[in-house]
């Protein structure tokens, strides 16, 4: 059953929570995705079977939560994640961040390190508004975004994606690859070699940037950005079990 969290910022976040032992597992989804996706639901079933607490939720403007996507930005969704982790979980958590959720998980690691038991990223896309959008846009696209307030990007996942000036400007306040980032917990970075949205170079840059004693990158040959076929799902749960110390 879907439940809702009213945050201090006035947002109403939809979530599913399973009780279990700690450390718990929190799934952080990607841009324009929601908590009903294959990876989130698969991981929830695995966590229940393993006896671990689990949380999946929708950012504002996503899924069943309040707000419109076009009004949001990375900072808003990071606030949502912090509110959900604070209000709906107890003790240290293993964060599993997919695509944009990988960026959000790194922001959480910086802002609330005491709540972090481990980190697993799936095709993580840190700093993508600056390095994956703005850097690749034409001058016309940049001008449209800054002067008109938004630009429409084609998307293979459905309707064009509207990127606003606010998302670009706010993204510059959320960058995680420009300053040292030390993680004192186990970290597993998962990346498909056939990912057309987040290239392997991003995963390699992230591996090089992170500081810590237990950080590994695993490349899955032929896996795409969805990372949702049975072999990829098994890789995710294995990585989470390693981080939890269950493997």
N, C-alpha and C positions, 0 to 999 in steps of 0.2 A: 504494500500500500504506500502510495506517495504521501509524504509528510512535508510540511513547510516550516522554514525558519524565517522569522522576521528579523532583519538585521538592524543595527543602529543607524544605518544609512537609509533605512526605509524600504529596502528591497525585500522581496518575498522569494526565497530560494527553495525550490523543490528538491527533495532528497529521498534516498533510500538508505536505511541504516540497519546493519545486522549486528547483533550483540555477539561478543566472544572475548577471548583472552587478548591481552596485549603482547607485543605491540600490535596496534591495529593497522589496517591498510586503508589508504584514501586514494581514490582514483580521480585524477584531474584531466578532464577531457580537452579536446582541441577546439580550434576556432570554428564556430558554427556547428559543432557537434553537440550531442546531448548524452545524458546518463543512460539512455537505452541502447547505446551502441554495443556491438559484439564484444569488444575487449572489456568494457565495464561489467557487463552481465556475466561473462565467462569468469572474470576475476572474482566477482562476488560469489559465484557458486563454489569456486575453489577455496576461497577464504572460509566460507561456511563449513565446508567439508574438513578443512584443516583446523577449525575451531578459533579462527582469528576474527576479531571485530572488523567490520568493513563499512566504508561510507562512499557513496557516489552521489553527486549532486549536479544540478544545472546552474551555471553562472547566470547572472541577470542577462536578459535578452536572448537566452538560449533555452531550448526545450520548454519545460513547464514553469519556469521561473518568470517573475514579473519583468517588465521593461521590454524595450525594442533593441535589437542587435545594433542598429545604426547609431544608437545613443551611447553605446559602451566603448570602453577602451581597456588596454592591458591593466592600467591602474585600478579600474573598477573591478575587474575580474579577479585581480590579486586580493583586493579588499574582500570580495565574496569568499574566496578560498580561505583567507585568514579567519573570517567570521565563522565559516562552517567548521573548520578545524577546532577553533576555540570553543564553540558552543556545543558541538556534537560528538567530540572525541575526548578521550581521557588519556593522559600520558603521551609518551613518544609514539610517533606514527611512521610507517613506511609510506612515502609518497610515490605514487606511480603516475607520472606525467606523460601524456601523449601529445606530440606535436607542440602546439601552444602551451599545453599543460606542462610540458617539460620546462618551458620558460617560467611558468607560474610556480612550479615546484622549486626552482632555483631561487626565486624571490622569497618563497617561504623559508627556505634554508637560511637565507640571510636575515630575515626578519624575526623568525622564531626558532633559532637553532636548538633550543631546549626541547622542542616538540618533535624533533627529527630523530628517527631511529634508523633510517636508511632511505635510499633514493633509487628508483628505477625509472629511466626515461625511455620512451619509445619514439624514435624519429623526432627527437627534441628539436625545437625551433627557437632557441633563444635569440632575442634581438631581431626577430624577423621583420618587424615593421621598418627598421632602419636598413638592415643588411640584405634582406630578401625582397623588400618592396621598393622603398625609396631609392636604394642604390641601383636597382634595375630598371626603374621607370624612365620613360622618355621625358623630355622637357615639357611636352604638352600635358602628360599625365601629372607631373609635379605641379605645373601651373594650375591645372584644373582642381587639384586637391587643395592647394593653398588659397587660390582666388575664389573658386566656386564653393569650397568647403567639402567637396567629396569627389571621388573618382570611382567609376564602375569597372571592376576587373572581371574578365570571363572566368567561369568556374566549371570544371568538369563534374562537379557535384550537384549542379542545378542552376538556379538563377544567378545572374552576375552578382559578385560580392561588392558591396559598397564600402569603400574605405574612406573614412572621414579625416579631415585635417586634425581633429582632436585626437584620433587614434595615433596618427603619426607624431604629433607634438608630444602627447603623453608618453608614447613609447620611448622617447628619448630620455625621459626621467626614470625609466624602468630597466635600462640596459644592464646586463650582468657580465658581459664579456670585456668590459673596459677597465675593470679594477679587479684586484686579486679576489679569488673565491675559494676559500679553504673549507673542506667538508671532512669532519672527523667521524663520519659514519660510512658503512659500506655503500658503494655506488655502482650500479650497472647501467651502462648506456647501450641500448639496442638500436640497430640501424639496418635497414634493408638496402641492398646495393642497387635495386631497381626503383628506388624512391624518386619520383619525378618532381616532388614538391620540396623535399629537403635533401639536398645532395650529401654524399658521404663526407665532403669537405667540412660541413657544419659539425658533424659528429667528431671528426678528427680535431677540429679547432677547439671544441668543447673539452675533449679528453686532454688536450695539451694545456688548456687554461685552468682546469680544476686542480686543486692541490689537496692531497689526502693519501692515506696509506693503503686504501683498499678501493681502487677505482679501476674498472675494467670496461672496455668497449667490445661488443660482440657484433660483427657484421654477418648478416644473413643473406647469402647469395640468392638473388632473384626476388627477394621480398620487396613489395611496393609500399607506398605510404600508409595504406590501410592496415597493414601488418596484422591481418585478421584471419588468415587461413589456419587450419588446425596445427600445423607445425609452428607457426608464429605464436599462436596462443599458448602452446606448450612451452615455448621459449620464455614467454612473459612470466608464466607461473613458476617456472624453474628459477628464473632470476629473482623473483620476489621471495621464493623459499630460501634461496641462498642468503639474501639480505636479512631475512628474518632469523636465519640460523636453523631452519627446518630441514635443509637439504642434507 
